[in-house]
Amino acid sequence: TNDACFLRQAGKPTVSFRQFSELTSQFANILLKYGLQPGDRVAVQTEKTVEVIILYAATIQAGGVFLSLNTDYKKDEVTYFLKDAEPKIFVCDPYKVEDLKNVANKLVSKILTLDARGEGSLLSEANLMSKIFSTIHRETDDLAALLYTSGTTGQSKGAMLTHKNLLSNATTLKKLWQMTKSDILIH
């Protein structure tokens, strides 16, 4: 059912399928508020939280491309990724804003914050948005995510994942793991 558990994180309330859908819509509405267009990138350098999963889904739903950046990247590394990927929106931990503000202000349209507790300007603003959002249509070969390589043989390169790539991965894992609706995945 819609009120069944979808996500659980230690120390936080359970998120139902309905709540996940509503929060994803609110986050997607924020992304559009700040000018996200289909194919625009959303760079994210935050701790792993339920809210980041919601932001990932919202970015895809809003037609954007999700770019996850390791929290250990330093200012020079983040600068490289922001210059190379040209994201429209950058979401980072509030404590990194001051260090990255000058660079990010030159390279992105909007900086939002999200901390290790899932709190910040992104969540505060999203709470004011509609819980309804109509998904932006994208083709299967459109870019959905951009992941940078480790750069072991030179400069990091952006590995492009399409919607079709991600669907194929999910379908393969479901089949391989023989998952059903009664299974629980620990990640």
N, C-alpha and C positions, 0 to 999 in steps of 0.2 A: 504494500500500500504506500501511498505518498508520505505517510508519517513513519514508515519503517526507517531504521537507522541506515544512513548512507556513509557517514564519516564519524570517526571517533578519535579524539586526541586526548592523551593523558592530561588530566587537570582542567579539561574544558567540557562544556555541555555537548551532548551528542547532536549531530546535525542530520536531520531527516532528509529524505529525497525532496520533499516540498520546500524545506528551508534552503537546501542547496540551490534549487532552481530559483527561488526568490532572491537569494543573495547574489547568485550569478547574474541575474537580470539587473539588480541594483549596481553591481560593479560594471557591467556592460554599459549601462546608462551613463555612468561617470566617464568611461573611456570616450563615449561619443560626445559628451559635454566638452571634453578637452580636445575635440577635433579629430579623433581617430577615424581614419578612412580605411576601406578594405585594402589589405596589403601593408598597412603601416605596422611598424614594430613597436612592441611594448617591452622595454628592457627591465628586468627585475633582479635586484641584488638584495635579497632578504633571507632570513632564516626560514626553514621549512615549517609551514603552519597550514592549518586548514584553509586560512584565508588566501594563501598562495595557490592552493588547488582551485579555489573559487575564482581567483584572478586569472588563472590559466584558462579555465572554462569560459570565463567572461570575454577574454581576449579573442578566443576562437569564435565564440558566438557573435561578437561584434565585428568579425571579419578581419581581425588583426593577426599579427604574427608574434608568438610568444618567444622571448629571448631571455633565458635563464642565465644569470651570471653568478659564479661561485662567490660566496661571501668572503673568501680569503683573498680575492683579487684586490690589489692595491690601486691607488689613484692612477698611476701610469697605465696599468692594465685596463682599468675601467675606461679611461680616456680613449685608449685604442679601440675598444669594443664599441663605444658610443660613436666615435668617428666613423668606424667601418660600417656599422649596422644602420646608422642614422635613425634611431628610434624616435617616435613622436612623443612618447611618454616614458619616463624613467621612474621606477618605484624602488626606493631603497630604505634602509633602516634610518630612523631619525638621527642617530648619532653619526651617520656618515654624510648627512646633508651638508654640513658646514665645509667639510673637506672637499666634497665633490661639486658644490654649488656653482662655483665660477666656471668650471668645465661644462657641467650639465646645462647651465643656463645658456651657453653659446650653442649647444648641440641638440637640445631637445625643447619641445614646446612647453612641457609641464613636468614638474617633479612632484611626486606624491610619496608619502611615507607609510611604512608598515613595519612594526617591530616584531620581536620574537614572541610576543604575546598575541600577535595578530591585530594590534591596535596602531592607529596612526591616522593621518589625514585621509588616506584612501577609505578606510572603514567609516570614519566620521562623516565624510561627504556621501558615501554610498548609502548610509542609513537614511538620508534625506531623499533618496531617489525612488522612483517607481519600482515595484516588484514585478513589473511586466515588461518584457522586451521581445521584440520580433527578431529572430535570428537573421543576420545578414547572410544572404546566399553567397556561397563560394563554390568553385568547381573542385573536383577531386584532385586536379593537378596544381591547384593554388597552394602557395606556401602557408603552412600552419605554425611551424616552429623553426627556430634557428638556434642551433647548438654549436658552440665553438669547440674546435679540437684542442687538445692540450698543448699543441705547438712543439712537440718533441723533436721534430725535424725542421723547425723554422718557425715563422710567425703563425699564430693560431689562425685557422680558417673556419669560416662559417659553413657548417653542414646543414643543408636545407632539407627539411622534412615537409612533405605535402600532406594534405588531408588523407589522400589515398595511402601514403606510407603509414600514418598513424592508425588508420582503420585496419590495415593489413596486420600491423603488429598486434592490435587488440584482438582481432579475430583469431590469429595464430595462437596467442597465449590462452585464450578461452578454450580453444580446441585442445591444445597440448595439456593444459592443466585440468581439463574436463570440469570447468567451473559451472556451477548451477546457482540459482538464486538463493539457495540455502547456505552457500559457502561464505566464509569470511576471509578476507585477504589482509594479512599483516604486512605492512610496508614501512 
